Amino acid sequence: MSGLRLDGIRSRALGPLDLTVAAGELVFVSGPSGSGKSLLLRAVADLDPHEGEVWLGEEPRSRIAPSIWRRRVGLLPAEAFWWAESVGEHLPVIRSTHADRAASTHRRLLSAPLHPAILRLSKPFRRAPRRVSNHPALPDHSTITDWLGHLGFAPDVLGWSVTRLSTGERQRLALVRLLAQTPEALLLDEATANLDPSSGARVESVVEAYRKTRGAAVLWVSHDPGQRRRIGGRSLVIRNERLEPEA
Ligand SMILES: Nc1ncnc2c1ncn2[C@@H]1O[C@H](COP(=O)(O)OP(=O)(O)OP(=O)(O)O)[C@@H](O)[C@H]1O
């Protein structure tokens, strides 16, 4: 795993900022509303225009394709966007199962005798499904089921429509969706803001387990001093557009 290094990051109303988060290290960021905490995370995730460079280990972000960068440096936004109909469709391991099934149907149809009816049938499968399973360390189904269980969900949540999700359910499931990409660094924007204390504690323990087992660098925006004390790690605060150690 790799550490995260911010080198002269300057976004609107923020910076320049330098910060190193070692592999496996957790750094909390707090600060008044509007001080630039989300801007900071969005700049690191390369979602907003900004100056400066971010390094993941020895690799500068400028040499990594944006889509790959965002998978390796995963942002959990305060309000996650859901685009597909069911929860499971947002998880790469589930999507790849669908894709693999389609690919095997495609292969079966191509190896079948070229009967016109089969040719007609094979048309929808002509375009090879997009491979999403070549990431070196995508979690298997049981890892995802474990994360879901730790966060208080039975596996059938994967079939739930996203329209029924409560705010807190969305927040917890967005974490599973993020971890399912096996990011090397996590950017968490108020990951427990909408949760009761018990659900918040579940999120904390899943993030901590992920950080420790994967050696992920974690940059966590949190307004909750109790959470920062409970988990430990370095605590920084944004003041006057700069990062300072929390007093
Ligand atoms: N797209 C934008 N255009 C103009 N100003 C913006 C934009 N996005 C954020 N800002 C401004 O930048 C400042 C920092 O915003 P940011 O969302 O980072 O605050 P924050 O510290 O995360 O606050 P909160 O704790 O309330 O979530 C705010 O004054 C905000 O209005």
The ligand as a MOL file (V3000), in Angstrom:
LIG
                    3D

  0  0  0     0  0            999 V3000
M  V30 BEGIN CTAB
M  V30 COUNTS 31 33 0 0 0
M  V30 BEGIN ATOM
M  V30 1 N -18.3840 25.3210 -6.7360 0
M  V30 2 C -18.1500 26.3360 -5.8840 0
M  V30 3 N -18.1850 27.6120 -6.2960 0
M  V30 4 C -17.9330 28.6400 -5.4610 0
M  V30 5 N -17.6530 28.4750 -4.1620 0
M  V30 6 C -17.6160 27.2270 -3.6950 0
M  V30 7 C -17.8570 26.0860 -4.5020 0
M  V30 8 N -17.7450 24.9610 -3.7560 0
M  V30 9 C -17.4650 25.3900 -2.5180 0
M  V30 10 N -17.3900 26.7350 -2.4750 0
M  V30 11 C -17.1420 27.5660 -1.3020 0
M  V30 12 O -15.9040 27.1950 -0.7360 0
M  V30 13 C -15.9730 27.2520 0.6820 0
M  V30 14 C -15.5710 25.9240 1.2760 0
M  V30 15 O -16.5620 24.9510 0.9470 0
M  V30 16 P -16.5070 23.4630 1.5300 0
M  V30 17 O -17.6610 22.7420 0.9420 0
M  V30 18 O -15.1570 22.9190 1.3120 0
M  V30 19 O -16.7380 23.7470 3.0760 0
M  V30 20 P -16.6690 22.7230 4.2890 0
M  V30 21 O -15.5160 23.1200 5.1490 0
M  V30 22 O -16.6850 21.3360 3.7880 0
M  V30 23 O -18.0180 23.0950 5.0390 0
M  V30 24 P -19.1290 22.2020 5.8080 0
M  V30 25 O -18.5030 21.8060 7.1180 0
M  V30 26 O -20.2560 23.1780 5.9770 0
M  V30 27 O -19.4780 21.0370 4.9270 0
M  V30 28 C -17.4080 27.6560 1.0340 0
M  V30 29 O -17.4370 29.0490 1.2930 0
M  V30 30 C -18.1800 27.3200 -0.2130 0
M  V30 31 O -19.3000 28.1790 -0.3820 0
M  V30 END ATOM
M  V30 BEGIN BOND
M  V30 1 1 1 2
M  V30 2 1 2 3
M  V30 3 2 2 7
M  V30 4 2 3 4
M  V30 5 1 4 5
M  V30 6 2 5 6
M  V30 7 1 6 7
M  V30 8 1 6 10
M  V30 9 1 7 8
M  V30 10 2 8 9
M  V30 11 1 9 10
M  V30 12 1 10 11
M  V30 13 1 11 12
M  V30 14 1 11 30
M  V30 15 1 12 13
M  V30 16 1 13 14
M  V30 17 1 13 28
M  V30 18 1 14 15
M  V30 19 1 15 16
M  V30 20 2 16 17
M  V30 21 1 16 18
M  V30 22 1 16 19
M  V30 23 1 19 20
M  V30 24 2 20 21
M  V30 25 1 20 22
M  V30 26 1 20 23
M  V30 27 1 23 24
M  V30 28 2 24 25
M  V30 29 1 24 26
M  V30 30 1 24 27
M  V30 31 1 28 29
M  V30 32 1 28 30
M  V30 33 1 30 31
M  V30 END BOND
M  V30 END CTAB
M  END
